[in-house]
């Protein structure tokens, strides 16, 4: 889960596993795989870093097959 801030200043958590895309219009808009969209105050670079931190925390990127290192043991 990552924390993001709504336009009204309220912080909420979002499951980063369901994020399909992030765009800036100039507000940051997060689209989930479910089709839900959230407009947040957080800059796109901050949201991206939170997603990376989340993936590292749950070790999603620790699997060599996911990273593209199929020959790594």
PDB file as gemmi writes it, atoms N, CA and C in Angstrom:
CRYST1    1.000    1.000    1.000  90.00  90.00  90.00 P 1                      
ATOM      1  N   UNK A   1       0.844  -1.174   0.000  1.00  0.00           N  
ATOM      2  CA  UNK A   1       0.000   0.000   0.000  1.00  0.00           C  
ATOM      3  C   UNK A   1       0.894   1.244   0.000  1.00  0.00           C  
ATOM      4  N   UNK A   2       0.444   2.271  -0.704  1.00  0.00           N  
ATOM      5  CA  UNK A   2       1.155   3.541  -0.702  1.00  0.00           C  
ATOM      6  C   UNK A   2       0.197   4.637  -0.225  1.00  0.00           C  
ATOM      7  N   UNK A   3       0.764   5.663   0.401  1.00  0.00           N  
ATOM      8  CA  UNK A   3      -0.039   6.796   0.842  1.00  0.00           C  
ATOM      9  C   UNK A   3      -0.010   7.870  -0.232  1.00  0.00           C  
ATOM     10  N   UNK A   4      -1.190   8.426  -0.516  1.00  0.00           N  
ATOM     11  CA  UNK A   4      -1.323   9.536  -1.448  1.00  0.00           C  
ATOM     12  C   UNK A   4      -2.292  10.546  -0.841  1.00  0.00           C  
ATOM     13  N   UNK A   5      -2.291  11.757  -1.381  1.00  0.00           N  
ATOM     14  CA  UNK A   5      -3.101  12.832  -0.823  1.00  0.00           C  
ATOM     15  C   UNK A   5      -4.144  13.301  -1.835  1.00  0.00           C  
ATOM     16  N   UNK A   6      -5.389  13.279  -1.419  1.00  0.00           N  
ATOM     17  CA  UNK A   6      -6.470  13.781  -2.276  1.00  0.00           C  
ATOM     18  C   UNK A   6      -6.323  15.290  -2.460  1.00  0.00           C  
ATOM     19  N   UNK A   7      -7.048  15.856  -3.404  1.00  0.00           N  
ATOM     20  CA  UNK A   7      -6.984  17.286  -3.655  1.00  0.00           C  
ATOM     21  C   UNK A   7      -7.469  18.098  -2.454  1.00  0.00           C  
ATOM     22  N   UNK A   8      -8.312  17.486  -1.602  1.00  0.00           N  
ATOM     23  CA  UNK A   8      -8.807  18.192  -0.416  1.00  0.00           C  
ATOM     24  C   UNK A   8      -7.836  18.093   0.761  1.00  0.00           C  
ATOM     25  N   UNK A   9      -6.672  17.447   0.564  1.00  0.00           N  
ATOM     26  CA  UNK A   9      -5.655  17.351   1.593  1.00  0.00           C  
ATOM     27  C   UNK A   9      -5.717  16.104   2.450  1.00  0.00           C  
ATOM     28  N   UNK A  10      -6.737  15.278   2.268  1.00  0.00           N  
ATOM     29  CA  UNK A  10      -6.861  14.050   3.058  1.00  0.00           C  
ATOM     30  C   UNK A  10      -5.976  12.952   2.483  1.00  0.00           C  
ATOM     31  N   UNK A  11      -5.240  12.294   3.377  1.00  0.00           N  
ATOM     32  CA  UNK A  11      -4.336  11.211   2.985  1.00  0.00           C  
ATOM     33  C   UNK A  11      -5.100   9.892   3.013  1.00  0.00           C  
ATOM     34  N   UNK A  12      -4.851   9.045   2.015  1.00  0.00           N  
ATOM     35  CA  UNK A  12      -5.427   7.704   2.006  1.00  0.00           C  
ATOM     36  C   UNK A  12      -4.405   6.737   1.423  1.00  0.00           C  
ATOM     37  N   UNK A  13      -4.649   5.457   1.618  1.00  0.00           N  
ATOM     38  CA  UNK A  13      -3.730   4.451   1.092  1.00  0.00           C  
ATOM     39  C   UNK A  13      -4.353   3.777  -0.119  1.00  0.00           C  
ATOM     40  N   UNK A  14      -3.484   3.391  -1.019  1.00  0.00           N  
ATOM     41  CA  UNK A  14      -3.894   2.790  -2.279  1.00  0.00           C  
ATOM     42  C   UNK A  14      -3.048   1.545  -2.505  1.00  0.00           C  
ATOM     43  N   UNK A  15      -3.656   0.470  -2.956  1.00  0.00           N  
ATOM     44  CA  UNK A  15      -2.920  -0.757  -3.219  1.00  0.00           C  
ATOM     45  C   UNK A  15      -2.140  -0.596  -4.521  1.00  0.00           C  
ATOM     46  N   UNK A  16      -0.822  -0.515  -4.388  1.00  0.00           N  
ATOM     47  CA  UNK A  16       0.043  -0.276  -5.551  1.00  0.00           C  
ATOM     48  C   UNK A  16       0.005  -1.407  -6.565  1.00  0.00           C  
ATOM     49  N   UNK A  17      -0.408  -2.588  -6.156  1.00  0.00           N  
ATOM     50  CA  UNK A  17      -0.467  -3.718  -7.084  1.00  0.00           C  
ATOM     51  C   UNK A  17      -1.539  -3.531  -8.156  1.00  0.00           C  
ATOM     52  N   UNK A  18      -2.511  -2.664  -7.891  1.00  0.00           N  
ATOM     53  CA  UNK A  18      -3.605  -2.450  -8.835  1.00  0.00           C  
ATOM     54  C   UNK A  18      -3.422  -1.220  -9.712  1.00  0.00           C  
ATOM     55  N   UNK A  19      -2.287  -0.549  -9.588  1.00  0.00           N  
ATOM     56  CA  UNK A  19      -2.060   0.651 -10.400  1.00  0.00           C  
ATOM     57  C   UNK A  19      -1.691   0.240 -11.824  1.00  0.00           C  
ATOM     58  N   UNK A  20      -2.483   0.724 -12.768  1.00  0.00           N  
ATOM     59  CA  UNK A  20      -2.235   0.441 -14.183  1.00  0.00           C  
ATOM     60  C   UNK A  20      -1.399   1.544 -14.821  1.00  0.00           C  
ATOM     61  N   UNK A  21      -1.744   2.818 -14.517  1.00  0.00           N  
ATOM     62  CA  UNK A  21      -0.978   3.917 -15.084  1.00  0.00           C  
ATOM     63  C   UNK A  21      -1.111   5.154 -14.209  1.00  0.00           C  
ATOM     64  N   UNK A  22      -0.127   6.035 -14.367  1.00  0.00           N  
ATOM     65  CA  UNK A  22      -0.101   7.312 -13.663  1.00  0.00           C  
ATOM     66  C   UNK A  22       0.165   8.378 -14.707  1.00  0.00           C  
ATOM     67  N   UNK A  23      -0.668   9.422 -14.694  1.00  0.00           N  
ATOM     68  CA  UNK A  23      -0.533  10.499 -15.669  1.00  0.00           C  
ATOM     69  C   UNK A  23      -0.558  11.841 -14.943  1.00  0.00           C  
ATOM     70  N   UNK A  24      -0.079  12.868 -15.618  1.00  0.00           N  
ATOM     71  CA  UNK A  24      -0.076  14.204 -15.057  1.00  0.00           C  
ATOM     72  C   UNK A  24      -0.789  15.132 -16.023  1.00  0.00           C  
ATOM     73  N   UNK A  25      -1.890  15.779 -15.558  1.00  0.00           N  
ATOM     74  CA  UNK A  25      -2.726  16.609 -16.452  1.00  0.00           C  
ATOM     75  C   UNK A  25      -2.921  18.056 -16.034  1.00  0.00           C  
ATOM     76  N   UNK A  26      -2.382  18.823 -15.248  1.00  0.00           N  
ATOM     77  CA  UNK A  26      -1.126  18.683 -14.535  1.00  0.00           C  
ATOM     78  C   UNK A  26      -1.258  17.950 -13.212  1.00  0.00           C  
ATOM     79  N   UNK A  27      -2.502  17.795 -12.683  1.00  0.00           N  
ATOM     80  CA  UNK A  27      -2.640  17.014 -11.451  1.00  0.00           C  
ATOM     81  C   UNK A  27      -2.322  15.560 -11.749  1.00  0.00           C  
ATOM     82  N   UNK A  28      -1.787  14.864 -10.759  1.00  0.00           N  
ATOM     83  CA  UNK A  28      -1.436  13.463 -10.930  1.00  0.00           C  
ATOM     84  C   UNK A  28      -2.707  12.621 -10.873  1.00  0.00           C  
ATOM     85  N   UNK A  29      -2.946  11.843 -11.913  1.00  0.00           N  
ATOM     86  CA  UNK A  29      -4.108  10.966 -11.992  1.00  0.00           C  
ATOM     87  C   UNK A  29      -3.632   9.521 -12.016  1.00  0.00           C  
ATOM     88  N   UNK A  30      -4.138   8.740 -11.066  1.00  0.00           N  
ATOM     89  CA  UNK A  30      -3.768   7.330 -10.948  1.00  0.00           C  
ATOM     90  C   UNK A  30      -4.954   6.503 -11.416  1.00  0.00           C  
ATOM     91  N   UNK A  31      -4.725   5.626 -12.389  1.00  0.00           N  
ATOM     92  CA  UNK A  31      -5.764   4.724 -12.889  1.00  0.00           C  
ATOM     93  C   UNK A  31      -5.441   3.313 -12.427  1.00  0.00           C  
ATOM     94  N   UNK A  32      -6.438   2.659 -11.842  1.00  0.00           N  
ATOM     95  CA  UNK A  32      -6.269   1.285 -11.378  1.00  0.00           C  
ATOM     96  C   UNK A  32      -6.728   0.306 -12.443  1.00  0.00           C  
ATOM     97  N   UNK A  33      -6.336  -0.939 -12.293  1.00  0.00           N  
ATOM     98  CA  UNK A  33      -6.748  -1.980 -13.236  1.00  0.00           C  
ATOM     99  C   UNK A  33      -8.259  -2.191 -13.202  1.00  0.00           C  
ATOM    100  N   UNK A  34      -8.912  -1.740 -12.135  1.00  0.00           N  
ATOM    101  CA  UNK A  34     -10.369  -1.856 -12.011  1.00  0.00           C  
ATOM    102  C   UNK A  34     -11.098  -0.764 -12.782  1.00  0.00           C  
ATOM    103  N   UNK A  35     -10.334   0.244 -13.265  1.00  0.00           N  
ATOM    104  CA  UNK A  35     -10.931   1.362 -13.976  1.00  0.00           C  
ATOM    105  C   UNK A  35     -11.140   2.577 -13.086  1.00  0.00           C  
ATOM    106  N   UNK A  36     -10.990   2.423 -11.781  1.00  0.00           N  
ATOM    107  CA  UNK A  36     -11.122   3.562 -10.862  1.00  0.00           C  
ATOM    108  C   UNK A  36      -9.989   4.539 -11.096  1.00  0.00           C  
ATOM    109  N   UNK A  37     -10.308   5.836 -10.964  1.00  0.00           N  
ATOM    110  CA  UNK A  37      -9.296   6.879 -11.132  1.00  0.00           C  
ATOM    111  C   UNK A  37      -9.265   7.741  -9.886  1.00  0.00           C  
ATOM    112  N   UNK A  38      -8.047   8.141  -9.508  1.00  0.00           N  
ATOM    113  CA  UNK A  38      -7.844   9.009  -8.360  1.00  0.00           C  
ATOM    114  C   UNK A  38      -6.961  10.167  -8.778  1.00  0.00           C  
ATOM    115  N   UNK A  39      -7.389  11.384  -8.468  1.00  0.00           N  
ATOM    116  CA  UNK A  39      -6.584  12.573  -8.719  1.00  0.00           C  
ATOM    117  C   UNK A  39      -5.970  12.962  -7.378  1.00  0.00           C  
ATOM    118  N   UNK A  40      -4.642  13.082  -7.368  1.00  0.00           N  
ATOM    119  CA  UNK A  40      -3.938  13.326  -6.114  1.00  0.00           C  
ATOM    120  C   UNK A  40      -3.005  14.524  -6.235  1.00  0.00           C  
ATOM    121  N   UNK A  41      -2.645  15.080  -5.068  1.00  0.00           N  
ATOM    122  CA  UNK A  41      -1.725  16.218  -5.019  1.00  0.00           C  
ATOM    123  C   UNK A  41      -0.271  15.817  -5.219  1.00  0.00           C  
ATOM    124  N   UNK A  42       0.055  14.573  -4.886  1.00  0.00           N  
ATOM    125  CA  UNK A  42       1.437  14.115  -4.921  1.00  0.00           C  
ATOM    126  C   UNK A  42       1.977  14.145  -6.357  1.00  0.00           C  
ATOM    127  N   UNK A  43       3.192  14.680  -6.535  1.00  0.00           N  
ATOM    128  CA  UNK A  43       3.793  14.686  -7.882  1.00  0.00           C  
ATOM    129  C   UNK A  43       4.029  13.259  -8.381  1.00  0.00           C  
ATOM    130  N   UNK A  44       4.002  13.093  -9.679  1.00  0.00           N  
ATOM    131  CA  UNK A  44       4.147  11.773 -10.292  1.00  0.00           C  
ATOM    132  C   UNK A  44       5.457  11.094  -9.878  1.00  0.00           C  
ATOM    133  N   UNK A  45       6.528  11.871  -9.731  1.00  0.00           N  
ATOM    134  CA  UNK A  45       7.821  11.300  -9.335  1.00  0.00           C  
ATOM    135  C   UNK A  45       7.758  10.724  -7.922  1.00  0.00           C  
ATOM    136  N   UNK A  46       7.037  11.390  -7.033  1.00  0.00           N  
ATOM    137  CA  UNK A  46       6.889  10.911  -5.651  1.00  0.00           C  
ATOM    138  C   UNK A  46       6.070   9.624  -5.623  1.00  0.00           C  
ATOM    139  N   UNK A  47       4.982   9.597  -6.386  1.00  0.00           N  
ATOM    140  CA  UNK A  47       4.142   8.389  -6.443  1.00  0.00           C  
ATOM    141  C   UNK A  47       4.952   7.221  -7.005  1.00  0.00           C  
ATOM    142  N   UNK A  48       5.709   7.457  -8.057  1.00  0.00           N  
ATOM    143  CA  UNK A  48       6.542   6.405  -8.643  1.00  0.00           C  
ATOM    144  C   UNK A  48       7.536   5.858  -7.626  1.00  0.00           C  
ATOM    145  N   UNK A  49       8.167   6.741  -6.856  1.00  0.00           N  
ATOM    146  CA  UNK A  49       9.136   6.293  -5.855  1.00  0.00           C  
ATOM    147  C   UNK A  49       8.455   5.491  -4.747  1.00  0.00           C  
ATOM    148  N   UNK A  50       7.249   5.887  -4.365  1.00  0.00           N  
ATOM    149  CA  UNK A  50       6.507   5.132  -3.345  1.00  0.00           C  
ATOM    150  C   UNK A  50       6.152   3.731  -3.850  1.00  0.00           C  
ATOM    151  N   UNK A  51       5.832   3.638  -5.131  1.00  0.00           N  
ATOM    152  CA  UNK A  51       5.526   2.327  -5.716  1.00  0.00           C  
ATOM    153  C   UNK A  51       6.776   1.451  -5.699  1.00  0.00           C  
ATOM    154  N   UNK A  52       7.902   2.009  -6.104  1.00  0.00           N  
ATOM    155  CA  UNK A  52       9.166   1.261  -6.094  1.00  0.00           C  
ATOM    156  C   UNK A  52       9.496   0.806  -4.677  1.00  0.00           C  
ATOM    157  N   UNK A  53       9.352   1.713  -3.713  1.00  0.00           N  
ATOM    158  CA  UNK A  53       9.626   1.366  -2.313  1.00  0.00           C  
ATOM    159  C   UNK A  53       8.705   0.246  -1.834  1.00  0.00           C  
ATOM    160  N   UNK A  54       7.429   0.311  -2.237  1.00  0.00           N  
ATOM    161  CA  UNK A  54       6.477  -0.733  -1.855  1.00  0.00           C  
ATOM    162  C   UNK A  54       6.882  -2.074  -2.453  1.00  0.00           C  
ATOM    163  N   UNK A  55       7.192  -2.091  -3.744  1.00  0.00           N  
ATOM    164  CA  UNK A  55       7.609  -3.336  -4.395  1.00  0.00           C  
ATOM    165  C   UNK A  55       8.846  -3.929  -3.728  1.00  0.00           C  
ATOM    166  N   UNK A  56       9.783  -3.076  -3.363  1.00  0.00           N  
ATOM    167  CA  UNK A  56      10.983  -3.566  -2.688  1.00  0.00           C  
ATOM    168  C   UNK A  56      10.654  -4.096  -1.302  1.00  0.00           C  
ATOM    169  N   UNK A  57       9.742  -3.449  -0.604  1.00  0.00           N  
ATOM    170  CA  UNK A  57       9.372  -3.870   0.746  1.00  0.00           C  
ATOM    171  C   UNK A  57       8.714  -5.244   0.748  1.00  0.00           C  
ATOM    172  N   UNK A  58       7.900  -5.523  -0.267  1.00  0.00           N  
ATOM    173  CA  UNK A  58       7.225  -6.824  -0.328  1.00  0.00           C  
ATOM    174  C   UNK A  58       7.998  -7.811  -1.196  1.00  0.00           C  
ATOM    175  N   UNK A  59       9.155  -7.395  -1.672  1.00  0.00           N  
ATOM    176  CA  UNK A  59      10.092  -8.217  -2.438  1.00  0.00           C  
ATOM    177  C   UNK A  59       9.502  -8.776  -3.720  1.00  0.00           C  
ATOM    178  N   UNK A  60       8.646  -8.004  -4.347  1.00  0.00           N  
ATOM    179  CA  UNK A  60       8.084  -8.423  -5.636  1.00  0.00           C  
ATOM    180  C   UNK A  60       9.176  -8.515  -6.682  1.00  0.00           C  
ATOM    181  N   UNK A  61      10.135  -7.599  -6.624  1.00  0.00           N  
ATOM    182  CA  UNK A  61      11.186  -7.581  -7.633  1.00  0.00           C  
ATOM    183  C   UNK A  61      12.355  -8.477  -7.279  1.00  0.00           C  
ATOM    184  N   UNK A  62      12.217  -9.306  -6.235  1.00  0.00           N  
ATOM    185  CA  UNK A  62      13.316 -10.185  -5.850  1.00  0.00           C  
ATOM    186  C   UNK A  62      13.363 -11.459  -6.693  1.00  0.00           C  
ATOM    187  N   UNK A  63      12.279 -11.762  -7.399  1.00  0.00           N  
ATOM    188  CA  UNK A  63      12.225 -12.945  -8.244  1.00  0.00           C  
ATOM    189  C   UNK A  63      12.974 -12.647  -9.550  1.00  0.00           C  
ATOM    190  N   UNK A  64      14.042 -13.410  -9.859  1.00  0.00           N  
ATOM    191  CA  UNK A  64      14.826 -13.120 -11.076  1.00  0.00           C  
ATOM    192  C   UNK A  64      14.013 -13.249 -12.359  1.00  0.00           C  
ATOM    193  N   UNK A  65      12.967 -14.057 -12.376  1.00  0.00           N  
ATOM    194  CA  UNK A  65      12.141 -14.209 -13.578  1.00  0.00           C  
ATOM    195  C   UNK A  65      11.310 -12.949 -13.843  1.00  0.00           C  
ATOM    196  N   UNK A  66      10.871 -12.286 -12.780  1.00  0.00           N  
ATOM    197  CA  UNK A  66      10.113 -11.043 -12.929  1.00  0.00           C  
ATOM    198  C   UNK A  66      11.041  -9.931 -13.401  1.00  0.00           C  
ATOM    199  N   UNK A  67      12.271  -9.907 -12.877  1.00  0.00           N  
ATOM    200  CA  UNK A  67      13.240  -8.873 -13.256  1.00  0.00           C  
ATOM    201  C   UNK A  67      13.778  -9.074 -14.664  1.00  0.00           C  
ATOM    202  N   UNK A  68      13.596 -10.250 -15.236  1.00  0.00           N  
ATOM    203  CA  UNK A  68      14.128 -10.529 -16.564  1.00  0.00           C  
ATOM    204  C   UNK A  68      15.468 -11.234 -16.536  1.00  0.00           C  
ATOM    205  N   UNK A  69      15.892 -11.704 -15.359  1.00  0.00           N  
ATOM    206  CA  UNK A  69      17.165 -12.417 -15.210  1.00  0.00           C  
ATOM    207  C   UNK A  69      16.884 -13.919 -15.114  1.00  0.00           C  
ATOM    208  N   UNK A  70      16.346 -14.493 -16.161  1.00  0.00           N  
ATOM    209  CA  UNK A  70      15.942 -15.895 -16.135  1.00  0.00           C  
ATOM    210  C   UNK A  70      17.077 -16.851 -15.821  1.00  0.00           C  
ATOM    211  N   UNK A  71      18.304 -16.480 -16.143  1.00  0.00           N  
ATOM    212  CA  UNK A  71      19.447 -17.393 -15.973  1.00  0.00           C  
ATOM    213  C   UNK A  71      20.080 -17.273 -14.602  1.00  0.00           C  
ATOM    214  N   UNK A  72      19.575 -16.348 -13.776  1.00  0.00           N  
ATOM    215  CA  UNK A  72      20.115 -16.161 -12.434  1.00  0.00           C  
ATOM    216  C   UNK A  72      19.552 -17.235 -11.514  1.00  0.00           C  
ATOM    217  N   UNK A  73      20.379 -17.775 -10.647  1.00  0.00           N  
ATOM    218  CA  UNK A  73      19.908 -18.807  -9.724  1.00  0.00           C  
ATOM    219  C   UNK A  73      19.902 -18.310  -8.317  1.00  0.00           C  
TER     220      UNK A  73                                                      
END                                                                             
